[in-house]
Amino acid sequence: MKEKLLTCGTFAKICGIEKHVLFHYDEIDLFKPIYVNEKGYRYYSYHQYDTFKVIMALKKLGMSLKDIKTYLDKRNPQLFLELLNQQEHKLIEYINELQQIHEMLKNFKTLTSDALNANYNEIKIEYLDETKLLLSANSENSSSKDFSNFMNEYTSFIENNHIITGEFVGVMIEIDNIYNNQIYNYSYLFTTSNNITKHTFIKKAGHYLCGYHHGSYDKLYDSYLRMLDYAKEHNIKLGKFAYEEYILFDVCEASKDNYLTRITMEIDE
């Protein structure tokens, strides 16, 4: 019984592509029809379907048509297995990247939702659970506290610790420096981390003085002053560090005047 063949249009429809893709692949000798009649009409076998889907998968994984053709011209089972191993490794890396992007989106959703529900003007004492923080190198009193230097430290910290963008990176600053109006003389960059390393800092469970800065970063000191005044008025003895967490910023807010920074200050108990 003669094999039933598929027209170019039917085969293209089954594969979810346009006919011109098959025309092009035929012209470059990448994927050719099993039969061409005397009128030039192309016909394909259902046996070719799996081969075509592999070509599409390799292309989607970033393999060039030239490299795919080179493989097909030399193909054998051993070479096919080597190719599958290579592409599987690429695919796993790509899946990991997508998972990181997913984590980034979830983290941004949480930060933004929290910000929309925050009372920007409220200063209060809150009990916070223990948190493990991953710290950068100590930057206190180092030279060049300009923005360029800060960004170099920021990007190096993210890359060296494989931090997903969207996991907030905050700043730790000694409260004594705040009293002395040196709020850019920060000590550490930090992010949350469940892994214990030599760079892990335990932010202890306890009571913290908490508030928000609503506005551009160059006016952060005004919010710190409000919190220091609150602590003085209520006889609150502050501890060593304050923590800045950037909740609303450039990625979701066009105006710097609407940025939101969460500030928590240790209380000496």
N, C-alpha and C positions, 0 to 999 in steps of 0.2 A: 504493500500500500504506500503510495507516494506521500511524503511528508507535507502537511499543510503549512504554507508559508504566510507570513504577515506582511501586509503592505507597509510602506514607510510611514504613512500616517497612523496606521493602527499601532505599529511598534512604538512610535513616538508617544502616542497617547498612553500606552501601557507603562512606559517609562517616565511619564510625567514631564516631557520636554516638548519643544517645538521641532518641527521637521528639519528646519535649517541647521540644527545642531548635528543631526545625522548626516546631512549633506556635507557639512564642514569636516566632520570626522572621517568621512569617506575620502574627501579630497586630500587630506593630510595622511592618509593610510593608517589612521589610528584604529578605526572601527569600521569595517566594511560590511556591506550586505552580503548575505550568503549567495544571492543570485540577482543578476540584472538581466531583464529580458531584452529582446531586440529593439524595443522602443525606449530603452534606458530607464525603465521603472525599477526601483530597488525593492528587494524583498528580503525579509529577515526571518530567521528561525527562532522559535521559542527557546531553543538551547542557548541562544546568544544573550538572553535576558540577564542571566547572572553575571556574565562577563561585563556587560554594559553597566550594571549596578556597581560592580567593583571599581570600574573606571570612574564613575561619578563619586564614589566614596573617597577614592584617592585624590581626586580633584578637590573635593570639599576639604580634605585634610591639608591642602596646600601644595600638593605635588603637581608639577607643571605637566602640560600635555606632552611636551618633549620627553620628559623623564618617564612618563607612563608608557609612551610609545617605545622607548628604549627597553623598558622591562618586557613589554609584550613581544618585541622582536626576539628576545633572548629567553623567554619564559620556560621554566621547568619547575617541577615540584619543590626542589631545594631553594631555588631563587624566590619562588612564591612564598615559602615559609619565612625566609629572611625578610622579605618585604612586609609580610604581616606582622612580624615582631617589631620592625622599625615603626610601622604606622600605629601599632597598638601603644607603643611607648609615647608617641606623639599625642595620641588620643587621650591617654591618661593625663598627660600634662595639660592638655586643653580642658579636660573635665575639671581638673583641679583649679584652673584659672576661672572657669565658670562658677565653680563653687565659691571661690573667693569673691567674685563679683556679687553673687547672691548674698553672701554674708555682709558685704559692703552695703547693699541695698537695705537689708534688714536693720543694720545698725543705724543707718541714716533715718529710717522710718521711726525707730525708737527715739532717737535724739530729737527729731523734729516734733513728734507727738508730745514728748515730755515738755518741750519748749512752749508749745501752744497752750499747754495746761498750767504753765508756771505763773505764779504771782511775782512779777518783776520787782515790785517795790518792797516785798516782804523780806525782813531779816529775822531769822529765828534760829533757835537751837534745835538740832535734830540728832537723833541717835542713828549712827551709821554702822552697818556691819563691817567686819574685817574684810579688807580688799588686798589682793596681791597685785603689786605694781612692778612693772619692768622699767628700770631706770636707765637713762643715758649716763654718760660720764658727767662728773660734777663740773658745771660751767661757772660757778659763782666766782666773781671777781676776775674772770678772764677778760682779756682785752677785746676790743671791737665788739660791742654789744649792738651793732647796727642790724638792720633787717636782713641784709645779705648774709651776715654771719649766722643769724638765727635760722634762716632757711637752709643753709648748708648743714647745720647741726640737725635740723628737722628731717631733711631728706636722708641723710646718712643714718639717722636713728631708725627710720622706717625700713630702709633697704637692708641694713645689717641685721635687723631683728625680724625680717619677713612679716612686717605688720600689714594687715589688710587696710587699705584706705577706707575709712568709714568707721574703723575702730578709732575712737578719739585719741589724739595725742595731746596731752595737757602739759602744764608747767607747774613745777613746785618752786616756791620762793620762800626764803626765810622771812618770818614776820618782822624781824628786826629791820630788814631791808625796806619793808613797806613803811614802817615808822619813819625811816630816813628818806622817804620819797625816792627809793631806788627800785622801783617795781620791775625794771627790765634787767636787774641783776639777779636773774633766776638761778636756781641751783641745778635743777634737773628737768629734762623732758621725761614724761612717763606715759605709759599706757597700761591698761589692765592685762593681766596674764595669769592663767591657771598653772603655768609651769614654774617650778622652783628652780632658779639658777643663782649664780653668784651675784647677779644684778637685781635679784628680787628684793623688793622692799615691802614690808608688811605695814599697810596703813591700818592701824589698830581699830578695833571696834570701840565705839565710845561716842561721846557727844561732841558735835562740831557746830561752830557758828556758820550758818549757811545763808547765802544771798545771791543776787544776780546783778550783773552789770548789763544794762540795756543801752547799747550805743557803740560807737567806734572804740577801737582799742586804745587810741591816744587819750581817751578820757577815763581809762580804767581806774586811775588813782582816785578819782572822785568817789567811786563806789567803795574802794578800799577805805577811804576816810569815813564814809557813812558807817561802815562796819566797825571800824576802830572806835568811833564815837559811841556806837551802840554797846560795844563791849565795855567801854569806860563807864557809861551811864548805868549799866546793869551789873557792874563789879565782876565782869567775866575775865578771868586770867587766861590769856591766850597761850598756846603752846609754841612749837618751833616753826611749823610750816603752814603755808596756805597753798591751796591747790586751785588752779584755773582749768576749767573744762569748757571748750568752745562748742556751744550748742547750736546756735544759728550763726552761719558765716557765709562766705562768698558763694558757696555752691547752691544755697537755697534762698539767699536774700541779696537783692541787688543793692540796697542802700546800707552803707556802713553804719548809719545811724540806728538801724534796726538789728544789728548784730546782738547776740545774746551769749554772755559768758557766765557760767556757774562758778561761784567762789565758795570754797569750804575752808574754814580756818580751824586748826587744832585748838582744843580747849585743854588747859592744864588741869587735870582732875586729881 
